[in-house]
Structures are given as structure tokens and as C-alpha cells.
Amino acid sequence: MKQVLLLGSPNSGKSSLFNRLTGLSQRVANYPGITVDVASGPMVSLPDIELVDFPGTYSLEPISGEEAIAVSFLNEALADDKVSHVLCVADATRLEKCMHFILQVIRECQHHQKPVTVLANMCDVIRDNQLEFDAAGLATALGVPVISVSARESLGFETLIDGLKETAAPQATVSRNWRETPNEILRGSAQQLAQKFSPKGDVLIHSQLRLDRFFLSSALGGLAFFFIMFLFFQSIFTWSAPVMDAVESLVSGLGQVVVPLIPNKIMADFVADALFGGVGAFLVFVPQIFVLTLVIGIMEDSGYLARAALICHRPLRIFGLTGKSFIPLLSGVACAIPAIYAARSVDSPRQRMMTYLAIPLMPCSARLPVYALLIATFIPSDTVLLGLVGWQGLALFAIYFFGMFVALMVTGFVSKASKSQQAEQPFVLELPPYRLPTAKPLLRNAWNRCHQFVTQAGKIIVAVTMVVWVLGYFPNGGADLGQSWLGTLGHFVEPIFSPLGLDWRYGIAILTSFLAREVFVGTLGTIFGIEGSEENMLPLVDHIQASGLPLGSGIALLVFFAVALQCVSTVVILAREGSTRLALSMLVSYLVGAYLLSLLVFQLVSVLF
């Protein structure tokens, strides 16, 4: 299969084009540094051609880990006979930021005798603002084809597909040899070409400046940031509540229909307790994952995240981080693994390590089912201010920011304790233009995130719930859970968790959650399902409330899960990206710290309440 390489500078719409051309769900965001790995897939219109999406980079002279990956893979790929064509994506509304990179790509492709085509993206923006862009003149000046395209509206794709169908590259009107052009002359030529062929007119400059004056102002910008974050956490409970209720009713109703149809008692108990009790309890919280991903996607695609990174740069510096750390940290709210990869965009090795330290403390979506379960158990669902503010949303807001606060304390302490004489690189961040997010990619990304979350976590949850059910059901057929194999194991570990007011059931759930945090919910669902009768199919929240778990223990569990590094996959990726020593040190330190903090919280809450 022939390969076509897709290159481009950050925020040029490269990943959006990749999604459109392949039909895949590569993550897209309106800030630099989102594509940190090489993705590939067959083109929809040309299934015999594999399109390869490279990390975004500003130059073929790398200064960051992300750019080094792009350049390294590009050098290998251009020497491969399978590569038949190179597509270089440019933001046609901002040629000044990508023209030097375009000329570098053309020069490298001419060295390796690979045809190259420039895709001038954002032609819909040029059209809507009645601007003029001379694609043919730019093609003549560059000596390679230039095609005006729009990733948003799939414009220009027919011309691109027709060109790729040809065995040879489509030739420009005038060919120009850049092969031996020195870097200094290349930079001068890039500046001249950008000035000559940039779209003539105002590309929303005034409206962009007005928005920046508001969002980047010292006072209003900070207030807007906290208001947006507050709405973010409120929406997770408020918007997803009806869907969660529907999923809960569906799972419960389906269980009441299916279980009586199974003649074998052991199999019926397994389906009721392990599948509907364990896996079903986890599925109820998936709508919150959807809302979480959707809201983050809106902030990303609108261009606000880059502004938030700029706002956060000054305070983050106090704690040994940088404004560029904000993007991986907020990505960690969805999942720590892509966040660790995104930390490659942090130029400074020292600040990148600090970012690694902070990412596992971000309240990832795997923690969300645990938080939602405990908050729904102990915090009333009452609302104030005409229903706009709910106590459960405030509790989620508090526990999320508690994790972020601990992250800053950790990085601040480590930064002060290990002062480095190495000069830090200056903070340089591109501010992308504000754009209205497109609904379809946002919804598809949120759906794919839920699907990925369920399928990946589902495998672990099914396996764990099966093991937990077998250990809890035998040898007495579930008659006395305390005397089962699971009960014996639980009583063995109970002394570890009893200082937190937790009995052996919660101890087992905590131990199984080391495979994945969300397994905590599935394990408790299975355990309480075994204890309950078939006629009493109460939601898991009601089971926990009926078990008499004290408020101090519930708050202690929230604190424990906020701090503990309990995801095996995160530890593995940390070892790969950082070092094995770093990963193991963080695992032990965060577990010990989580236990001590939760013990302190339990004692305080017990005294106060």
C-alpha cells in the first residue's frame, strides 16, 4: 500500500483534514501541540492509499520533543519507497507563520525526489470574509501545486483526490528548485512570499482583538476563567443527569426481564450480580464522560485553551510549571495517558518533568464514576439560584480543584527543593484565532471517547467482576458473603483500611481499582449485588447508604482517589516517557500521601460531624 504523508504546522487544521480524508476520529483541538503521535489510516476515497498524519511542527529544525518526533519520522519516511506523495497543510489566513516550514518541506522533498502538494486550508474563512487569495500565483512562486481546501466544509477534496490518483505528482505552472537554498535565503523568501500572497483584507482582526482584550485582561480574564471552569463542573452533573437516570432505568429494567429467564440458579446469580450489578453500575456514569469530553472539546476548538494557558503561565511559574503545562494538565482531566504524551510540547526538560508530576493528580475521567458515586451518596441533590447551581456540582468542583491544588503543592515543593541552574527557555505560545466549534466533530469525539472508555475499561471491569463474584459466591453459594473466599481475603486486608472507617468490602474495591480507578464502582456493585436479594435491585447509591458508611469515610475516599496514583497504564506510560525510577517513586509517594491525607480528613470530619 502506497503512503501519503500529511505535514503541517500546529493549528493549521491538519488533523481535521486527516479526519475528513480517512473517516477516523483523530483528536482535533484549536491549540498547538495536540497531535503528539503519528497516526495513519486508509483514505475513504482512495482505500489503496494510507494517509500518515505527522505531529505538527513549526520547523524542521526541532527545539521540542514533539518537533523532534516529527522530524525523525519524516527523515525515515522520505527515504521509504512506499511514500508516493507529501501533503503540506498551511493555514491560508496566516501564511506568515507557516511559509518557512512549507519551503523547508519542499526542499526536503526535492532532495528525496518526492512530489509535494501544498493544501491551503481555511478557504471557507477566506470566502466568508470576502478576501482574495491567489493560490495559482503562490503555486507558480513555489513551483509546486497549491490547492485551496476547507477541512470544515470538505471543499477542494475532489481536486486533491484527482491529483493523488495520478501516478506522478501534478506539475505546477513553473517549477522551481529549492534543493540547494541556504536557510538564510529560505527565511527571506518565506517572508517575501507571505507578504505577497497572504489574503488581502481583514481576517476578523478587530473582533479577535476585542475578544482578547476581554479574555486576556488582568481582572476580567481571570474572572471569566474561573466562571468557565465553574460552569464546566456544574454541567457534568446537570446536563448528564437525565441520561444517567435513563441508563439506570434501562439497566435495571433489562435485568428484571433477563434474570428470571435464566433457569440455572448459579448462572442467574452471576448475570444479576456480576453483569447487571457490577458492569451495570459502571455504565450508569458513562453519560458524564460524554459531557466532560464535549465541554473540553468546545473550549479546545474555540481557541480558548491557548488563552487559558497564557493566563495561567504567570501563576504556574511559581510552582515550577509553565503556561504550556496547562494544556497537558487540562487534557489529564479526560485521561492521563494522552496528557503525558502532550507534555512533549513543553520545551524545558525540567518543566516537562514537573508536568509529569502534576498530571496523575488531575481528576481524570476514570475517577469521575468514583466521584459521582460518592457525591451522589453523601451530597444532597438540592439546587439553589433557580436551579442553576447544585450542591453536587459544587462538591465535584471542590474535589477537582483539590486534586489540582495538591498537584501545585507537589510541583512547587519539588521545584524549590531541586533548584536548577539551567536557564529556562522563554515562554512562546501561538494564540490561534477564535472559531466557532463544529458540532459534528465534537459529538463524534465525545462518542468515541465514551466508546473507548467503555471498551477499554469494560474488559478490565468484566474480568474483575467475574473474579470478585466467584470469590464472593463460593463456597456457600452467596449465603454469607463474610464467610466466602472474598470475605476471607477482605478480612485479611481490613486492618489497613479500618482506620479510615472502611470495612473489608471497600478495601477489596480499593485493591481492585489499582487496575483502573473506575473498577471501584464495578467491584462494589458486584459485592452489594451478592449481598442483596434478587427482588431488591436497588441502585448502588442506596446500597452504600444502607450499609451505614459514615460521612468521614466517604470524604476520606474522595481524598484518597484524588491523590493516589492507581492506574497501572499511567505508571507504564510515565516509565516510558520519563523513567522507571520516576514512575515507581510517584506510585509509592502518591499512595502514601493519599493514605495519610485521607486519614487526617477522616479524623477531622469525625470530630466536626
Secondary structure, 3 states (H helix, E strand, C coil): CEEEEEEECCCCCHHHHHHHHHCCCCCCCCCCCCCCCCEEEECCCCCCEEEEECCCCCCCCCCCHHHHHHHHHHHHHHCCCCEEEEEEEEEHHHHHHCHHHHHHHHHHHHHCCCCEEEEEECHHHHHHCCCECCHHHHHHHHCCCEEECECCCCECHHHHHHHHHCCCCCCCCCCCCCCCCCHHHHHHHHHHHHHHHCCECCCCHHHHHHHHHHHCCCCHHHHHHHHHHHHHHHHHHHCCHHHHHHHHHHHHHHHHHHHHHCCCHHHHHHHHHHHHHHHHHHHCCHHHHHHHHHHHHHHHHCCHHHHHHHHHHHHHHHCCCCHHHHHHHHHCCCCHHHHHHHHHHCCCHHHHHHHHHHHHHCCCCCCHHHHHHHHHHHCCCCEECCCCEEHHHHHHHHHHHHHHHHHHHHHHHHHHHCCCCCCCCCCCCCCCCCCCCCHHHHHHHHHHHHHHHHHHHHHHHHHHHHHHHHHHHCCCCCCCHHHCHHHHHHHHHHHHHHHHCCCHHHHHHHHHCCCCCCHHHHHHHHHHHHHCCCCCCCCHHHHHHHCCCCHHHHHHHHHHHHHCCCCHHHHHHHHHHCCHHHHHHHHHHHHHHHHHHHHHHHHHHHHHC
